[in-house]
Amino acid sequence: MEDLLPILDAWAAEGVRAGRAVVIRSFGSAPRPVGAVLAATEDGRIAGSVSGGCVEGAAVGEIERARADGTARTIRYGISDETARSVGLACGGTIDVLVEPRIRPELIAAARERGQVVAIPLPPGGPGADPGPALPGEGPADQPAVVLDEMGGRTGTTGDPEADALLAAAAADALATGRPAVVPLAGREWLLEVAPRPPRLVIVGAVQVAIPLVALARTLGWRTVVVDGRPAFATRERFPHADELIVGWPDEAAEAIGLGPADSVAVLSHDVKFDEPAIALALARGCRYVGAVGSRRTQADRRERLRAAGVSEEGIARLHGPIGLDLGGREPAETALAILAEIVAARFGGSGLPLALRAAEAGAGGPLR
Protein backbone atom coordinates (compact mmCIF):
# COMPACT_ATOMS: atom_id res chain seq x y z
CA MET A 1 0.00 0.00 0.00
CA GLU A 2 2.87 2.40 0.71
CA ASP A 3 3.92 2.33 -2.95
CA LEU A 4 0.41 3.26 -4.08
CA LEU A 5 -0.08 6.20 -1.69
CA PRO A 6 0.80 8.97 -4.18
CA ILE A 7 -1.66 7.57 -6.74
CA LEU A 8 -4.39 7.02 -4.15
CA ASP A 9 -3.89 10.57 -2.88
CA ALA A 10 -4.25 11.92 -6.41
CA TRP A 11 -7.45 9.95 -6.94
CA ALA A 12 -8.84 11.15 -3.60
CA ALA A 13 -8.04 14.76 -4.51
CA GLU A 14 -10.16 14.29 -7.65
CA GLY A 15 -12.97 12.76 -5.62
CA VAL A 16 -12.63 9.45 -7.47
CA ARG A 17 -13.58 6.34 -5.51
CA ALA A 18 -11.53 3.16 -5.73
CA GLY A 19 -11.79 -0.48 -4.72
CA ARG A 20 -9.03 -3.00 -4.50
CA ALA A 21 -7.87 -6.60 -4.81
CA VAL A 22 -5.11 -8.01 -2.60
CA VAL A 23 -3.32 -11.36 -2.75
CA ILE A 24 -4.02 -13.23 0.50
CA ARG A 25 -2.48 -16.62 -0.37
CA SER A 26 -0.17 -17.94 -3.05
CA PHE A 27 0.75 -21.50 -3.96
CA GLY A 28 3.47 -22.71 -6.28
CA SER A 29 5.22 -20.24 -8.56
CA ALA A 30 2.71 -17.41 -8.31
CA PRO A 31 4.17 -14.24 -9.85
CA ARG A 32 3.23 -11.80 -7.07
CA PRO A 33 3.62 -12.25 -3.31
CA VAL A 34 1.00 -12.22 -0.58
CA GLY A 35 0.09 -8.60 0.10
CA ALA A 36 0.36 -7.45 -3.53
CA VAL A 37 -2.41 -4.93 -4.26
CA LEU A 38 -4.33 -3.83 -7.33
CA ALA A 39 -6.46 -0.68 -6.99
CA ALA A 40 -9.12 0.26 -9.56
CA THR A 41 -11.27 3.37 -9.83
CA GLU A 42 -14.88 3.68 -10.84
CA ASP A 43 -13.76 5.44 -14.05
CA GLY A 44 -11.45 2.61 -15.13
CA ARG A 45 -7.99 3.61 -13.90
CA ILE A 46 -5.77 1.02 -12.21
CA ALA A 47 -2.61 0.96 -10.12
CA GLY A 48 -0.57 -1.92 -8.77
CA SER A 49 -0.78 -5.59 -9.65
CA VAL A 50 -1.85 -8.93 -8.20
CA SER A 51 -0.37 -11.21 -10.86
CA GLY A 52 2.09 -9.35 -13.04
CA GLY A 53 -0.56 -9.00 -15.75
CA CYS A 54 -2.09 -12.48 -15.93
CA VAL A 55 -5.39 -11.88 -14.15
CA GLU A 56 -5.53 -8.10 -13.79
CA GLY A 57 -8.50 -7.77 -16.14
CA ALA A 58 -10.50 -10.36 -14.22
CA ALA A 59 -9.57 -8.77 -10.89
CA VAL A 60 -10.73 -5.35 -12.09
CA GLY A 61 -14.02 -6.95 -13.12
CA GLU A 62 -14.41 -8.41 -9.62
CA ILE A 63 -13.71 -5.00 -8.07
CA GLU A 64 -16.48 -3.51 -10.23
CA ARG A 65 -18.81 -6.31 -9.16
CA ALA A 66 -17.96 -5.74 -5.49
CA ARG A 67 -18.53 -2.00 -5.91
CA ALA A 68 -21.92 -2.69 -7.47
CA ASP A 69 -23.22 -4.91 -4.66
CA GLY A 70 -21.15 -3.43 -1.80
CA THR A 71 -19.85 -6.84 -0.79
CA ALA A 72 -16.33 -8.17 -0.33
CA ARG A 73 -15.44 -11.62 -1.64
CA THR A 74 -12.45 -13.89 -2.15
CA ILE A 75 -11.55 -15.32 -5.56
CA ARG A 76 -9.11 -18.10 -6.47
CA TYR A 77 -7.10 -18.08 -9.67
CA GLY A 78 -5.03 -21.14 -10.48
CA ILE A 79 -3.51 -22.97 -13.42
CA SER A 80 -5.87 -25.88 -12.84
CA ASP A 81 -8.92 -23.62 -12.72
CA GLU A 82 -10.94 -23.04 -15.92
CA THR A 83 -11.59 -19.44 -14.92
CA ALA A 84 -7.87 -18.83 -14.60
CA ARG A 85 -7.21 -20.35 -18.02
CA SER A 86 -9.74 -18.05 -19.55
CA VAL A 87 -7.94 -14.99 -18.19
CA GLY A 88 -4.48 -16.22 -19.07
CA LEU A 89 -2.79 -17.37 -15.84
CA ALA A 90 -0.13 -19.21 -17.80
CA CYS A 91 2.67 -18.41 -15.35
CA GLY A 92 1.76 -21.27 -13.02
CA GLY A 93 0.74 -21.26 -9.40
CA THR A 94 -2.45 -20.33 -7.64
CA ILE A 95 -3.47 -17.15 -5.86
CA ASP A 96 -6.36 -16.31 -3.56
CA VAL A 97 -7.44 -12.69 -3.83
CA LEU A 98 -9.56 -10.62 -1.47
CA VAL A 99 -11.69 -8.12 -3.39
CA GLU A 100 -13.14 -5.12 -1.56
CA PRO A 101 -15.43 -2.41 -2.96
CA ARG A 102 -13.48 0.35 -1.23
CA ILE A 103 -10.04 0.97 0.18
CA ARG A 104 -10.32 1.03 3.92
CA PRO A 105 -9.18 4.31 5.52
CA GLU A 106 -7.32 2.29 8.18
CA LEU A 107 -5.02 0.96 5.46
CA ILE A 108 -4.27 4.45 4.18
CA ALA A 109 -3.54 5.69 7.70
CA ALA A 110 -1.29 2.71 8.47
CA ALA A 111 0.66 3.20 5.24
CA ARG A 112 1.33 6.81 6.26
CA GLU A 113 2.16 6.26 9.93
CA ARG A 114 3.92 2.86 9.63
CA GLY A 115 4.52 0.47 12.50
CA GLN A 116 0.97 -0.88 12.30
CA VAL A 117 -0.96 -4.01 11.34
CA VAL A 118 -4.50 -3.82 9.95
CA ALA A 119 -6.39 -7.07 10.60
CA ILE A 120 -9.30 -7.54 8.19
CA PRO A 121 -11.94 -10.25 8.69
CA LEU A 122 -12.20 -12.30 5.51
CA PRO A 123 -15.58 -13.14 4.01
CA PRO A 124 -16.88 -16.50 5.24
CA GLY A 125 -16.91 -19.60 3.10
CA GLY A 126 -13.53 -19.31 1.43
CA PRO A 127 -12.67 -18.48 -2.20
CA GLY A 128 -15.61 -18.52 -4.56
CA ALA A 129 -18.28 -18.66 -1.85
CA ASP A 130 -21.36 -16.49 -2.32
CA PRO A 131 -20.91 -13.67 0.20
CA GLY A 132 -24.64 -13.01 0.26
CA PRO A 133 -26.37 -9.64 0.22
CA ALA A 134 -24.71 -6.68 1.89
CA LEU A 135 -26.87 -5.28 4.66
CA PRO A 136 -25.93 -1.94 6.25
CA GLY A 137 -23.52 -2.64 9.09
CA GLU A 138 -23.62 -6.39 8.46
CA GLY A 139 -22.17 -7.12 5.03
CA PRO A 140 -18.59 -8.47 4.86
CA ALA A 141 -17.39 -5.18 3.38
CA ASP A 142 -18.79 -3.30 6.36
CA GLN A 143 -17.19 -5.43 9.06
CA PRO A 144 -14.60 -3.33 10.87
CA ALA A 145 -10.89 -4.01 10.88
CA VAL A 146 -8.74 -4.22 13.98
CA VAL A 147 -5.65 -2.00 14.02
CA LEU A 148 -2.63 -2.98 16.12
CA ASP A 149 0.59 -1.01 16.52
CA GLU A 150 4.20 -1.80 17.40
CA MET A 151 3.74 -0.51 20.96
CA GLY A 152 0.99 -3.03 21.68
CA GLY A 153 -1.93 -0.67 21.17
CA ARG A 154 -5.16 -1.89 19.60
CA THR A 155 -8.17 -0.21 18.03
CA GLY A 156 -11.17 -2.48 17.57
CA THR A 157 -11.75 -6.07 18.64
CA THR A 158 -12.48 -9.53 17.32
CA GLY A 159 -15.21 -9.78 19.92
CA ASP A 160 -13.29 -12.41 21.90
CA PRO A 161 -10.63 -11.41 24.50
CA GLU A 162 -8.65 -14.60 23.94
CA ALA A 163 -8.70 -14.08 20.19
CA ASP A 164 -7.62 -10.46 20.69
CA ALA A 165 -4.55 -11.68 22.58
CA LEU A 166 -3.71 -14.20 19.84
CA LEU A 167 -4.22 -11.52 17.21
CA ALA A 168 -1.80 -9.21 19.04
CA ALA A 169 0.87 -11.95 19.05
CA ALA A 170 0.35 -12.67 15.35
CA ALA A 171 0.55 -8.94 14.58
CA ALA A 172 3.85 -8.67 16.46
CA ASP A 173 5.26 -11.53 14.37
CA ALA A 174 4.03 -9.90 11.17
CA LEU A 175 5.65 -6.59 12.10
CA ALA A 176 8.94 -8.36 12.90
CA THR A 177 9.15 -9.89 9.43
CA GLY A 178 7.26 -7.19 7.52
CA ARG A 179 5.18 -9.90 5.88
CA PRO A 180 1.38 -10.19 5.76
CA ALA A 181 -0.35 -13.33 6.97
CA VAL A 182 -3.74 -15.01 7.20
CA VAL A 183 -4.63 -16.38 10.66
CA PRO A 184 -7.73 -18.21 11.94
CA LEU A 185 -9.31 -16.46 14.94
CA ALA A 186 -12.72 -16.24 16.57
CA GLY A 187 -14.30 -18.64 14.10
CA ARG A 188 -13.06 -16.97 10.93
CA GLU A 189 -9.91 -16.02 9.05
CA TRP A 190 -8.23 -12.63 9.33
CA LEU A 191 -5.86 -11.02 6.86
CA LEU A 192 -3.02 -9.19 8.62
CA GLU A 193 -1.81 -6.39 6.37
CA VAL A 194 1.48 -4.96 7.55
CA ALA A 195 2.78 -1.40 7.35
CA PRO A 196 6.16 -1.86 9.06
CA ARG A 197 8.78 0.72 9.66
CA PRO A 198 11.80 0.23 7.42
CA PRO A 199 14.21 -2.24 9.05
CA ARG A 200 17.30 -0.61 10.53
CA LEU A 201 20.89 -1.74 10.26
CA VAL A 202 23.40 -0.32 12.73
CA ILE A 203 26.98 -0.64 11.51
CA VAL A 204 29.68 -0.26 14.16
CA GLY A 205 32.96 0.64 12.48
CA ALA A 206 33.18 2.98 9.50
CA VAL A 207 35.57 0.66 7.65
CA GLN A 208 35.81 0.06 3.90
CA VAL A 209 33.33 -2.83 3.89
CA ALA A 210 30.78 -0.60 5.59
CA ILE A 211 30.59 1.68 2.53
CA PRO A 212 29.09 -0.89 0.10
CA LEU A 213 27.12 -2.42 2.98
CA VAL A 214 25.29 0.88 3.48
CA ALA A 215 24.60 1.15 -0.26
CA LEU A 216 23.28 -2.41 -0.51
CA ALA A 217 21.10 -2.03 2.58
CA ARG A 218 19.63 1.16 1.16
CA THR A 219 18.75 -0.67 -2.06
CA LEU A 220 16.76 -3.19 0.02
CA GLY A 221 14.90 -0.41 1.83
CA TRP A 222 16.81 -0.50 5.11
CA ARG A 223 17.62 2.54 7.21
CA THR A 224 21.30 2.64 8.09
CA VAL A 225 23.25 4.08 11.02
CA VAL A 226 27.07 4.14 10.97
CA VAL A 227 28.87 4.47 14.31
CA ASP A 228 32.57 5.11 14.79
CA GLY A 229 34.71 6.93 17.33
CA ARG A 230 36.98 8.36 14.63
CA PRO A 231 35.70 11.58 13.04
CA ALA A 232 37.91 11.12 10.00
CA PHE A 233 36.20 7.82 9.14
CA ALA A 234 32.53 8.55 9.85
CA THR A 235 32.13 11.30 7.25
CA ARG A 236 29.39 12.17 4.79
CA GLU A 237 31.95 12.00 1.95
CA ARG A 238 32.60 8.33 2.73
CA PHE A 239 28.97 7.48 3.52
CA PRO A 240 26.72 9.65 1.34
CA HIS A 241 23.85 7.15 1.57
CA ALA A 242 23.83 6.58 5.33
CA ASP A 243 20.72 7.83 7.11
CA GLU A 244 22.71 8.68 10.24
CA LEU A 245 26.39 9.08 11.07
CA ILE A 246 27.36 9.04 14.74
CA VAL A 247 30.83 9.82 16.02
CA GLY A 248 31.08 8.34 19.47
CA TRP A 249 31.11 5.20 21.59
CA PRO A 250 28.56 2.38 21.16
CA ASP A 251 26.71 3.16 24.39
CA GLU A 252 26.33 6.79 23.38
CA ALA A 253 25.03 5.79 19.96
CA ALA A 254 22.63 3.22 21.44
CA GLU A 255 21.02 5.86 23.62
CA ALA A 256 20.88 8.38 20.79
CA ILE A 257 19.06 6.07 18.37
CA GLY A 258 17.05 3.98 20.85
CA LEU A 259 18.72 0.69 19.89
CA GLY A 260 16.28 -2.18 20.41
CA PRO A 261 14.90 -5.58 19.38
CA ALA A 262 13.87 -4.47 15.88
CA ASP A 263 17.46 -3.54 14.95
CA SER A 264 20.21 -5.54 13.27
CA VAL A 265 23.80 -4.79 14.27
CA ALA A 266 26.95 -5.48 12.24
CA VAL A 267 30.17 -4.92 14.21
CA LEU A 268 33.02 -4.34 11.77
CA SER A 269 35.47 -2.27 13.80
CA HIS A 270 38.28 -4.81 14.48
CA ASP A 271 38.93 -2.94 17.75
CA VAL A 272 38.46 -4.87 20.99
CA LYS A 273 37.75 -1.80 23.10
CA PHE A 274 35.08 -0.72 20.62
CA ASP A 275 33.56 -3.89 19.20
CA GLU A 276 33.09 -6.00 22.34
CA PRO A 277 31.11 -3.35 24.26
CA ALA A 278 29.01 -2.92 21.11
CA ILE A 279 28.34 -6.66 20.91
CA ALA A 280 27.46 -6.96 24.60
CA LEU A 281 25.15 -3.95 24.36
CA ALA A 282 23.37 -5.21 21.24
CA LEU A 283 22.83 -8.65 22.82
CA ALA A 284 21.58 -7.10 26.07
CA ARG A 285 19.08 -4.98 24.17
CA GLY A 286 17.75 -8.01 22.31
CA CYS A 287 18.66 -6.90 18.78
CA ARG A 288 17.26 -9.34 16.23
CA TYR A 289 20.67 -9.88 14.61
CA VAL A 290 24.15 -9.31 16.02
CA GLY A 291 27.20 -10.19 13.93
CA ALA A 292 30.88 -9.38 14.19
CA VAL A 293 33.95 -9.70 11.97
CA GLY A 294 36.98 -11.75 12.93
CA SER A 295 38.64 -15.10 12.34
CA ARG A 296 37.50 -18.24 14.12
CA ARG A 297 40.33 -17.83 16.62
CA THR A 298 39.33 -14.21 17.19
CA GLN A 299 35.72 -15.29 17.67
CA ALA A 300 36.67 -17.95 20.22
CA ASP A 301 38.79 -15.50 22.23
CA ARG A 302 36.06 -12.87 21.99
CA ARG A 303 33.43 -15.25 23.31
CA GLU A 304 35.58 -16.05 26.32
CA ARG A 305 35.99 -12.37 27.11
CA LEU A 306 32.24 -11.81 26.66
CA ARG A 307 31.53 -14.63 29.12
CA ALA A 308 33.93 -13.07 31.58
CA ALA A 309 32.12 -9.76 31.13
CA GLY A 310 28.83 -11.41 32.12
CA VAL A 311 27.21 -12.15 28.76
CA SER A 312 25.01 -15.24 29.07
CA GLU A 313 25.48 -18.43 27.05
CA GLU A 314 22.15 -17.73 25.39
CA GLY A 315 23.43 -14.33 24.30
CA ILE A 316 26.72 -15.71 23.04
CA ALA A 317 24.84 -18.35 21.03
CA ARG A 318 22.97 -15.54 19.26
CA LEU A 319 26.19 -13.91 18.07
CA HIS A 320 26.94 -14.46 14.37
CA GLY A 321 30.69 -14.68 13.92
CA PRO A 322 32.51 -14.84 11.65
CA ILE A 323 29.88 -12.54 10.19
CA GLY A 324 28.17 -13.28 6.86
CA LEU A 325 27.51 -16.22 4.56
CA ASP A 326 30.31 -18.01 2.74
CA LEU A 327 29.94 -16.65 -0.80
CA GLY A 328 33.61 -16.98 -1.62
CA GLY A 329 34.20 -13.32 -2.53
CA ARG A 330 36.81 -11.25 -0.73
CA GLU A 331 36.39 -7.74 -2.18
CA PRO A 332 34.67 -5.19 0.11
CA ALA A 333 31.43 -5.19 -1.90
CA GLU A 334 31.40 -9.02 -2.00
CA THR A 335 31.96 -9.17 1.74
CA ALA A 336 29.18 -6.63 2.25
CA LEU A 337 26.85 -8.78 0.15
CA ALA A 338 27.70 -11.83 2.27
CA ILE A 339 26.96 -9.89 5.46
CA LEU A 340 23.65 -8.52 4.23
CA ALA A 341 22.63 -11.94 2.90
CA GLU A 342 23.04 -13.42 6.38
CA ILE A 343 21.12 -10.53 7.95
CA VAL A 344 18.23 -11.01 5.53
CA ALA A 345 18.24 -14.80 6.13
CA ALA A 346 18.13 -14.22 9.89
CA ARG A 347 15.25 -11.77 9.53
CA PHE A 348 13.07 -14.12 7.50
CA GLY A 349 14.20 -17.46 8.90
CA GLY A 350 16.02 -18.44 5.72
CA SER A 351 18.44 -21.36 5.71
CA GLY A 352 21.11 -19.67 3.60
CA LEU A 353 21.20 -22.81 1.43
CA PRO A 354 20.79 -22.83 -2.37
CA LEU A 355 17.13 -23.06 -3.32
CA ALA A 356 17.88 -26.05 -5.56
CA LEU A 357 19.35 -27.93 -2.58
CA ARG A 358 16.36 -27.09 -0.42
CA ALA A 359 14.03 -28.30 -3.16
CA ALA A 360 15.97 -31.56 -3.49
CA GLU A 361 15.87 -32.11 0.27
CA ALA A 362 12.13 -31.48 0.31
CA GLY A 363 11.55 -33.71 -2.70
CA ALA A 364 9.82 -30.78 -4.40
CA GLY A 365 11.35 -31.39 -7.80
CA GLY A 366 11.80 -27.70 -8.51
CA PRO A 367 12.98 -24.40 -7.09
CA LEU A 368 11.34 -23.01 -3.98
CA ARG A 369 10.15 -19.42 -4.01
Secondary structure, 3 states (H helix, E strand, C coil): CHHHHHHHHHHHHHCCCEEEEEEEEEECCCCCCCCCEEEEECCCCEEECCCCCCCHHHHHHHHHHHHHHCCCEEEEEECCCHHHHHHCCCCCCEEEEEEECCCCHHHHHHHHHCCEEEEEECCCCCCCCCCCCCCCCCCHHHCCCEEEECCCCEECCCCCHHHHHHHHHHHHHHHHHCCCEEEEECCEEEEEEEECCCCEEEEECCCCCHHHHHHHHHHCCCEEEEEECCCCCCCCCCCCCCCEEEECCHHHHHHHHCCCCCEEEEECCCCHHHHHHHHHHHHHCCCCEEEECCCHHHHHHHHHHHHHCCCCHHHHHCEECCCCCCCCCCCHHHHHHHHHHHHHHHHHCCCCCCHHHHHHHHCCCCCCC
